[in-house]
Amino acid sequence: MSSKHRARNLSWIVTAAAALVAIPSTAEAHPDVDRKGGQWEVLVGGTACLPGRVDCHRDDGPDPVPGYTRPSFGTGATIGYRPVSFFMFGGAYRFGMFDPDYEVADTGTNFNVAYQHSAFFVLKPILPIWRIDLGLDLGPGFSRQVFRMNNGDKDFSQGFAFLIGPSIDFWVARRVFLGGKADFILNAHRTVCEDRGAQRECMQSESRHLAPVHQVLFGFHLGGTFG
């Protein structure tokens, strides 16, 4: 075989090898993912208390309710519309519990359950990279936070809240993704109300109250598009 023929054959081999490498590379660069349309999301995981107008931990001392606001369970859902791959808007609901450990001095009662309901209008910028979405929920809303005693009495606060929720998701199918998420709910409640039997008294938050605190929800994130 002449050197000219050998060079030509080598050229064909190199071209064919390059084509075989390029085919999967092109497919990987443009995955079969549909990022537009209606979008649903579900969050399931845990919660933690973040100090707000009051603290999440009280030491023994002159304070009448020393103790802790400990982590617990949280969940939530979002429904919205994604007109382009890099943005979504919609509504979100979150439910997060606390595990309070406080005993009211000289009464024999204690706070044994606490929770927060919240709803938001969400604007979500998204950075799509191959099959990965880096998102950030941002939105104003309303929240209600309740700390209940074992005798049926309760303290609660409610009002304006703001959601900041970073997420990272991986598209496992054309219209389904899963990943992780953390939602920081920042509360701006101005007053706290005490229900004691049939009487209710509302006042500016004082050191003896357990609400309002901020809350973070974190955990497993599942969602997808439709339509």
C-alpha positions as CSV (number, residue, x, y, z in Angstrom):
1,M,0.0,0.0,0.0
2,S,1.4,3.4,-1.0
3,S,2.0,6.1,1.5
4,K,-0.8,8.1,-0.2
5,H,-3.3,5.4,0.4
6,R,-2.2,4.9,4.0
7,A,-2.6,8.7,4.7
8,R,-6.1,8.6,3.1
9,N,-7.1,5.6,5.3
10,L,-5.7,7.2,8.4
11,S,-7.7,10.4,7.6
12,W,-10.9,8.4,7.3
13,I,-10.3,6.6,10.6
14,V,-9.6,9.9,12.4
15,T,-12.8,11.5,10.9
16,A,-14.9,8.5,11.9
17,A,-13.5,8.4,15.4
18,A,-14.2,12.2,15.8
19,A,-17.8,11.7,14.6
20,L,-18.4,8.9,17.2
21,V,-17.1,11.1,20.0
22,A,-19.1,14.1,18.8
23,I,-22.5,12.2,18.8
24,P,-22.7,11.5,22.5
25,S,-21.1,14.9,23.3
26,T,-23.8,16.7,21.4
27,A,-26.6,14.6,23.0
28,E,-25.2,15.3,26.5
29,A,-24.9,19.1,25.7
30,H,-28.6,19.2,24.8
31,P,-30.4,16.8,27.2
32,D,-34.1,15.9,26.5
33,V,-35.5,18.1,29.2
34,D,-38.7,20.2,29.0
35,R,-38.2,23.2,31.3
36,K,-41.2,25.2,30.1
37,G,-44.9,25.2,31.1
38,G,-46.6,24.7,34.4
39,Q,-44.3,23.7,37.3
40,W,-45.1,21.9,40.6
41,E,-42.7,21.4,43.5
42,V,-42.9,19.5,46.8
43,L,-40.6,19.9,49.8
44,V,-40.3,17.3,52.6
45,G,-37.8,17.5,55.4
46,G,-37.0,19.2,58.7
47,T,-37.1,22.7,60.3
48,A,-35.0,24.7,62.6
49,C,-35.6,27.8,64.6
50,L,-33.7,31.0,63.8
51,P,-33.5,33.9,66.3
52,G,-36.0,36.7,65.4
53,R,-37.6,39.3,67.7
54,V,-37.0,36.7,70.4
55,D,-34.4,34.0,70.8
56,C,-34.6,30.2,70.2
57,H,-32.9,29.4,73.5
58,R,-33.4,30.8,77.1
59,D,-31.1,30.1,79.9
60,D,-32.3,29.6,83.5
61,G,-32.6,32.9,85.3
62,P,-35.1,35.7,85.8
63,D,-36.9,34.9,82.5
64,P,-40.1,33.0,83.4
65,V,-39.8,30.6,80.5
66,P,-36.3,29.1,80.1
67,G,-35.8,26.4,77.5
68,Y,-35.3,25.6,73.8
69,T,-37.1,25.8,70.5
70,R,-35.8,22.7,68.9
71,P,-36.0,21.4,65.3
72,S,-38.9,19.3,63.9
73,F,-40.7,18.4,60.7
74,G,-41.5,20.6,57.7
75,T,-43.1,20.4,54.3
76,G,-44.6,22.5,51.6
77,A,-45.7,22.8,48.0
78,T,-45.4,25.3,45.1
79,I,-47.4,25.7,41.9
80,G,-46.5,28.1,39.2
81,Y,-45.7,28.8,35.6
82,R,-42.3,28.8,33.8
83,P,-42.6,30.8,30.6
84,V,-38.8,30.5,29.9
85,S,-36.2,28.1,31.2
86,F,-34.6,30.6,33.5
87,F,-37.6,32.0,35.4
88,M,-40.8,30.9,37.2
89,F,-43.5,32.6,39.2
90,G,-46.3,31.2,41.3
91,G,-47.6,30.6,44.8
92,A,-46.1,28.6,47.7
93,Y,-47.4,27.2,50.9
94,R,-45.1,26.0,53.8
95,F,-45.9,24.2,57.0
96,G,-43.1,23.9,59.6
97,M,-43.3,22.6,63.1
98,F,-41.1,23.2,66.2
99,D,-40.4,21.0,69.2
100,P,-40.6,23.5,72.2
101,D,-39.2,22.6,75.6
102,Y,-40.3,25.4,77.9
103,E,-41.9,25.3,81.3
104,V,-43.8,28.4,82.6
105,A,-42.5,29.2,86.1
106,D,-44.8,28.4,89.0
107,T,-47.7,27.2,86.9
108,G,-47.0,23.6,86.2
109,T,-47.8,24.1,82.5
110,N,-45.4,23.9,79.5
111,F,-45.3,24.6,75.8
112,N,-45.4,21.2,74.1
113,V,-46.1,21.9,70.4
114,A,-45.4,24.8,68.0
115,Y,-45.9,25.3,64.2
116,Q,-46.1,27.9,61.5
117,H,-48.3,28.2,58.4
118,S,-47.1,30.5,55.6
119,A,-48.0,31.4,52.1
120,F,-46.1,33.4,49.5
121,F,-46.1,34.9,46.0
122,V,-42.9,33.5,44.6
123,L,-40.6,34.9,41.9
124,K,-37.9,32.3,41.0
125,P,-34.8,33.1,38.9
126,I,-33.2,29.8,37.7
127,L,-29.8,29.1,36.3
128,P,-30.1,26.0,34.0
129,I,-26.9,24.1,33.4
130,W,-27.3,20.9,31.4
131,R,-29.6,18.8,33.6
132,I,-29.0,20.9,36.7
133,D,-31.2,23.8,37.9
134,L,-29.9,26.3,40.4
135,G,-32.9,28.2,41.7
136,L,-33.7,30.9,44.2
137,D,-37.3,31.5,45.5
138,L,-37.9,35.1,46.5
139,G,-41.3,36.4,47.6
140,P,-43.5,38.3,50.1
141,G,-46.2,36.6,52.0
142,F,-48.1,36.0,55.3
143,S,-47.3,33.7,58.1
144,R,-48.9,32.6,61.4
145,Q,-46.8,31.2,64.2
146,V,-48.4,29.3,67.2
147,F,-46.9,28.0,70.4
148,R,-49.4,25.8,72.4
149,M,-49.3,24.8,76.0
150,N,-50.4,21.4,77.4
151,N,-53.4,23.0,79.0
152,G,-54.8,24.3,75.7
153,D,-53.6,27.9,76.1
154,K,-51.4,29.4,73.3
155,D,-49.3,32.3,72.2
156,F,-49.4,33.3,68.5
157,S,-48.1,36.0,66.2
158,Q,-48.9,36.7,62.5
159,G,-48.2,39.1,59.8
160,F,-45.8,39.9,56.9
161,A,-43.1,37.3,56.0
162,F,-40.5,37.0,53.3
163,L,-39.2,33.8,51.7
164,I,-35.6,33.2,50.5
165,G,-35.2,29.7,49.2
166,P,-32.1,28.4,47.4
167,S,-32.4,25.0,45.6
168,I,-30.4,22.7,43.5
169,D,-32.2,20.1,41.3
170,F,-31.3,17.4,38.8
171,W,-33.6,16.5,35.9
172,V,-34.0,12.7,36.1
173,A,-36.6,12.6,33.3
174,R,-37.9,14.9,30.6
175,R,-40.4,16.6,33.0
176,V,-39.3,15.5,36.4
177,F,-36.5,16.7,38.7
178,L,-35.3,16.0,42.2
179,G,-32.8,17.6,44.5
180,G,-32.4,19.6,47.7
181,K,-33.8,22.9,49.0
182,A,-33.6,25.3,52.0
183,D,-36.3,27.9,52.7
184,F,-35.6,30.8,55.0
185,I,-38.8,32.4,56.3
186,L,-38.2,35.8,57.8
187,N,-41.1,37.0,59.9
188,A,-41.9,40.7,60.6
189,H,-44.7,40.2,63.1
190,R,-45.3,43.2,65.2
191,T,-47.4,41.8,68.1
192,V,-47.9,38.6,70.0
193,C,-51.3,37.5,71.3
194,E,-51.9,35.4,74.4
195,D,-55.0,33.1,74.7
196,R,-55.6,32.2,78.3
197,G,-58.8,30.4,78.7
198,A,-61.5,32.6,77.1
199,Q,-59.4,35.8,77.3
200,R,-57.1,37.2,74.6
201,E,-54.5,39.9,75.1
202,C,-52.3,41.2,72.3
203,M,-49.1,43.3,72.8
204,Q,-45.7,44.1,71.5
205,S,-43.4,41.2,71.7
206,E,-41.6,40.9,75.1
207,S,-38.8,38.7,76.3
208,R,-41.2,36.2,77.9
209,H,-42.8,35.3,74.6
210,L,-41.5,32.5,72.3
211,A,-42.8,34.1,69.1
212,P,-42.0,35.5,66.6
213,V,-38.9,33.6,65.6
214,H,-37.6,33.0,62.1
215,Q,-37.7,29.5,60.6
216,V,-35.7,27.5,58.0
217,L,-37.2,24.5,56.2
218,F,-34.8,22.1,54.5
219,G,-34.9,18.7,52.8
220,F,-35.8,16.7,49.8
221,H,-37.1,18.6,46.8
222,L,-39.3,16.9,44.0
223,G,-40.9,18.6,41.1
224,G,-41.6,18.8,37.4
225,T,-43.3,20.6,34.5
226,F,-46.6,19.9,32.8
227,G,-48.8,21.2,30.1
